[in-house]
Amino acid sequence: MILDKATADKKLRRMALEVAERNFQVSEIILIGIKENGIFIAKKIEEYLRDIYEGSVKVVSLAMNKKNPGNIVLSEQVDCRNKVILLVDDVANSGRTMLYALKPLLEQFPSQVQTLALVARTHRQFPVEVNYAGLSVSTTLLQTIVVDVVEGEVMGARLI
């Protein structure tokens, strides 16, 4: 285990505080959670932002085949023009998933795109930097990090 439930929750709360602090002058943030686990993390961030952020927060899920990301689908149509987008995933590895997830969002000309991951690995192959990371971990390419989510609750993360 690299993160237990209590520690993962503390990391999520801290990241929500960082998001609120960095965006205090922004009136609306759209959280886009990448399925499967990214949407649960986005909903947790939204929950923690309610108490500390004065603007409005909307959560939308994004579905894609991470191995072959040709078709990217948002759970609902959102107007991203001139808005701050926070792209959320459970683990950031090479940057590939987040890069492809950006495609439909960039077509709408958001004012800013930020990224958040509970766990960030150090195997960047694409030019996507994680703005908010709960935990940064150096691993080998053969290792895998799994974030466990049960009934919408982040239970922790483990290295396989």
N, C-alpha and C positions, 0 to 999 in steps of 0.2 A: 504494500500500500504506500503510495506517495502522498495521498491526501485522504484523511478520514472525513466523515460527514461534518463534524464541527469545524475543522480547519477549512474545508471547502466553503462552508457557509461564511466564515470570516473573510475569506478571499473574495467571495461574491459581494459582500457588504462593502469591503474596501474599494473594489472596482466601481461599484455604484457611486460611492462618494467621489472618486476620481472623475467619473463621467459628469456628475453634477457640478463639480468644481470647474472643470474645463469648459463646460457649456452653460455657465450661469447666465449668460446674456442671450442665450438662444431660447426662442419661445416654444419650439417643438423639436422632439427627437423621435425618429422612427427606428425602432429596434427590429432588425431582420435576423431571425434565428434560423440557422441552417439545420434542416432536419437530418438526423433524428434528434440528437441531444442538444444541439444549439438552440432550439426553440425553448426548451425547458430552462436553459441558462438565461435566455433573453427574458422569459417571464419572471424569473427570480430577480434579475436586475431591475425590471419594471416595478416589481413589488417594493424593492428597497428605495427606488427613486421617488415613489409616491410621497414619502415623508420628508425628503430633503431637496427635491427639485420643484421649482415653481412653475415650470413650463408643462406642456402636455407631452405625454409619451404614448406612442402607439406601437403595438407588437404585431408583426407579420411573420409568417413562416415562409421559408424558401425551400423547395424540394428540387433535388437534382441527383442524377446518377454520378457519384463522385469518381467512378472509374472512367466513365464516358459522358462528360458533362455537356452534351449537346442540347438537351431540352431542360430549361430552367423555368420553374413555375412558382409564382408567388401565390399564397393562399387567398389574397384579395388584391385588387388593383389599388395602388396608393400613388398619390401625387408626391413625387420626390423633388420636384423643382424647387430650388433654393432652400432646401431643408437639410438638416444634419441627419445622416444615415449612420447607424451603428450596426455593423455586420458582426454577428455573434456566432461562434462555434465552440464546441467543447474542447477540441485539441487542434492547435495549429502546428502543422508539420512542415510541409514543403512550401506552403503558400498557394498551392494549386487550386484547392477548393475555393478559397476566398477570392482568388483572382477571377475564376470563371463565374462565381456568384455576383461579381461586380458588373458584369456585362449588361444585364437588363436595367440595372440601377443607373449606370452612367449615361444611358440613352436619355434619361430624364433630367440631366444636368443638376444634380444635388449641389448645395453650396459646399458640402464637406462630407467625406466618408471616413469614418473611424472604424477600427476593428477591435474586437475583444475576444479572448479565448481563456477558458479556465486554466488550461495547460498549454504552454508554448514550448515547442521543441526547437532545436537549433539546426535544422536541416533545410534551410532556405534554398529553394531552387527557382523560385519566382519572386519578383520584386514586391512582395507584400509584407509590410511590417505590422506586427501586432501592437496597437497603441495601449491596450490594457490587458495585462496578463496576470492571472492569479498566481501562477507558478511557472518559472522558466526552468526547463530540465534539459541537461545534456544527456543524450542516449546514443546508442549505436543504431545504425540503420536497420539492424535485424530486430530491435526491440519495438514493442508496440505499447502505446498508452491507451487504456480504456477508462472512460468516465462512466461510472455506474449510476443510472437513474432508475428509481423505482417510484411508480405512480407520481411522476412529476417532480420528485425530490432528488436532488443530487446527493448521492450516498458517499461519494468519494472518487478517487482515481487510483488506478493501479498500473504498474509496469509489468508487462508480460515478456 
